[in-house]
Amino acid sequence: MNKFNKHIKASLVVLIALFVVISACSSKKKQVVSEVGTDKIYLDDYEKQYLKTNSNIDSARNSTMEKRREFLDLLIKFRLKVLDARDRGLLKSEDIQNDLKQYKDNFLTSFIVDKEIVEPEIKELHERKEFEVRASHILINLPQSGYSAEDSIKAYQKAYDAIKKLKEGVDFAEVAVEFSDDMSAKQNGGDLYYFTAGMTVPEFEDVIYKMKVGDYTKEPVRTMFGLHVVKLTDKKKRNEGIRASHILIQEQKDSLGATVDSIGTYNKAKEVLSRLKNGEDFAKVAKEFSMDQGSKDKGGDLGYFDRRRMVQQFDSVAFTLKVGEISDLVRTPFGWHIIKVTEIKQYQPFDKQKDLLKGDFKKGPLFKTKYAEYLQKARKEFKFEIKPDGIDFITSKVDSTRSISSLNLDSIFTTDDKNKVIAVYKDGEVKLADIVEYLGKNRDYSSSIANKATFVKIIEGTADTPVLLKLAVKKNIEKDEEFVAQMTEYENGLLSFKIDQEELWRKIKINPEEMQSYYESHKDKYSFTDSNKVKTKPFEEVKSEISNTMQQQKFKDLEKEYIDNLKKKYPIKINETVLLEAFKE
């Protein structure tokens, strides 16, 4: 086969693989797990809802049909209630409409932030987190602030001197020991071990993920910690974590902490390893020999853990093992270990990690920077402007030597004062009353001094939500498919809750006679032993517990009757063949 044909064949393999993935995803949106009247529960939706209650994909894949049917039954109940609520026109009720409007305004602003700031960043984060990197660095101290031009020149000159030595062929670890201000470099030659995206500052990470293995930076990298000269020593695909078991043989110490009979301990560890190599059951051997009291009774099981959770000597071996593989002896400060990996969590696709990545990203410094830039742009687009007389009015009324939290704004400003316009933007304005309300809900400025600079930030913060709302409307976010889907999900939740309240909870009536009768019939539930005598708690002491138990039981009975009637109105069909396919790639 010539090179051209080989290239065509390779391209076809990639295209076929891609087509299989796309087809699998799209087919799940079309495969019907259940029909509820005219409504349909698709496999894709079933999986998403299931994973909201159990985020472990491996556990979901291994779930029994009984568990899957139980969850499907819950979904069917939910859909039946929503169908009934819609048919009865409950969506038009005033309380639901008010709740929806408030939720929609809040959700629009958070949705546009997620869509335009967070998601573009976390997609790159997800791509990076597919890999783990190992790097070494040389740190030259240079504080974020309070340093002179001379300090900066000295720091940069030291960094360039280190780079010059690297160019001359001197080993990186040797240069790190000589130049690095990171005290650990003396022991590890600047090695930072394995890490992945999101675990270090953005400036450092951006450089690392653009490098090739073996490269080092030819210019210093500036971060909040100082200047870095960085070398990428390894980069490889990573997993989400592993589950492993181990057997620990500890060395004995005397009263002074000195090791006793280290050769004997080593020989014992070798003997245990030999038994495992000869096919003995790992869990059984762990229970017999392991000296780790926390795991030996569990057959040495350590559960799931990810990179850097264990000491480096243990970690570096465990993450190279395949499932079922047993290591040779591993020496750590705790003693000799024998490790067996029992499960490996594969790195999950973007849609499975989206929410987790969002949460991680929003906690980091990069989000704050991006968010501030986005808001500044939005304010400019809608011509946001703080009125000079407005800010002057506020600062003339408050004590600028006190903190915001110490001010009683309601006593400082009259009702007329609160109607004063402090800032304006296109088709909108910020009144002093809005600022007071904002400070009542937002505690970020509680300890800030009540000066002009602080109030400028507070006024901007007060305007952020209405300005973002206008931006969301302008960009037609309300028509976004994902936004509509999430709003519908929230809407359905409100309808189901209203049905529960009106159709079930309101019909539950429990009188004292029923509670007393329940108590007499179930006294054994409320008995206890005191001084070797069996006693029973008095009725008054357990009355509220009995009431709650009886209400829950009546709710279940009423719900069953209600759902059974709905099933006559909205016939149910279940496709177990499709349910069997759930969670397969």
Steps between C-alpha positions, in 0.01 A plus 500: 500500500650840405527795739194674350279196555633461853409862570149452359451185708617675820266794430208261444571328833489837678181603317329169574594526869371857511179397323446221754535747791267756339249233403503356852434843653227594251332157517469530877296814446266299277476171692184496711527333841139569591185664365287687752180586317616716210823585686824306444799428722807468281807298593720810499269678748471188717881476528541869585237486772641175642851647517369800693414264785804276451792680337722189484479381138665167585235433764228594250641263237502216752152576635246215498184508292306515826677825594442642153129411510469663845645825370289484183193457721592823683538682167164368378329619821656842454390523134146388588468775762633762256261387224204519737607842631530640147165356394340663804652839413706526818782666306288816484465525878628826645748345744667289230517793256660725764752229589581441133556871431736539795689182410517594132657842568763346727562206270537718188793687653673189634437316171658772283804508732535121474448499123729788407767493771509162671429246225766619251757479779393163641504339156870581479537393865337165418735447204801578718382284792499200267877508550722510805838668487815475700714810525799642677556865578753747626334769713646848536326700773331823385203619707176622342541846650736706711811427294733755340621523141836378627334191657334422168822538301687272742228233486483499120880495472512195732236325287692572179821373660323172576369478141852565370632201696223281358595610148857398578373149569508494880242256645176671607503347849854629557403851387190488723709413805730794428245769406153412628349684798260208545653327802379156387725522191795393714329160544313454172691706245192714434272204420131584549382144428178433301210744490224597262319812381328708766751406770737792452486870411387584141828660385696190598244260356474685165873466446518133606223380270658666195840337552644178363648239732865584563460873425572773752392866489743741338335796678402522869132437578349760734239382755377616839781291655785662304696407188520142375722312260299192409581165341237249383628152584196286413148527357252214466131407497352488848211326667253630759653289774555142603381254759776298660574261782829465684682292755724696736790340683629755750845514643518473878643794697667504839428751777737748337335470160780298341411218258524148641588207269442672163632194314250277679216736406614503137519120491150475645369738232674288233337187639153662484566613143608148406172357630307748286711419192416134557131580466374548856198729542613861559216587741559191708875562524437867587272402789768265630816709459426870436591735783277783373219480755275725290489271196605146600148390603377618158753280323737794464246711307589870502198608293528752216769767497653732244850626431700651787272358771760242605870550575698537179679162519162322528327725245770464234462119497123474549422720198710285268321172582226343290178361651579177683877556487702459820806716562841398625599624845460878537696685768341804667555673837226272637672176407477245217185492286361254247239670281222360287284722279139377488330773292597793279258790442526610139504872416141603429377701198417870532122467544551263795742741674350834400339588835803392702734697275277806533520484877878459498551784253278745690709448814820600321663841444460488121120511526512820707722664239287388204176593678628851582608552137161379373306731733715797405424435133126462572489827698669676211257349247198628696665836577508451875599818680520601867358851545757726669236666719373153596829367633572836665162487674574156647851584619381828656257308721724218628805486726784398268711374793250225589436163340194433285360249750508757782277744310125503559399613152127502580557761769746702289278531192137612493230357271549797266876442502448142388315616190809692383652365175865412555587343163342453158529257209305452178128493589580452868619665820644415840335668795639529850229256614644239260844547655367460854316183394814367329708554816231323701553185291871529418759479778810529281556861606416464871855563619584760234545864599204717391700727269433609142700216338301240694166657407599506132545121516172460690309708243651295217406180684142624543474559124662173394187282519265735309769570239565127452124446474479757221795335325332158526180639348694670222680174418169310500619256764136412574490310170817302572420127487683419823344797681151393391569141613617608846212744542258223405663269755455763772143564385424127521644488850267779613200324345586167665542674836165677463328170419654344811369789709149523356424140410678318782630691804182709544290186514702351785322535831623326813296527820618432857299176524681354198836597646412346836387181328825485298698549821321213675558267202867588458627546855793270429640769262526743789646268762847524650705326767588679821673324792423164340130588487302550181313830508276681252520868411178685594257596224559876538873453448459317165184672375675712236697197376178298469330786316784520249504121446125488444507797262772339292305173481175677408686698235628174345151347505338807346777533243461136393124545455552828314772358271295186427213723382736711288635187331146430376485850356857499363593143396857390578730304269850386605770383261728280712725424202593869483533519879754218479714720270526781756848634579670312218739716298 
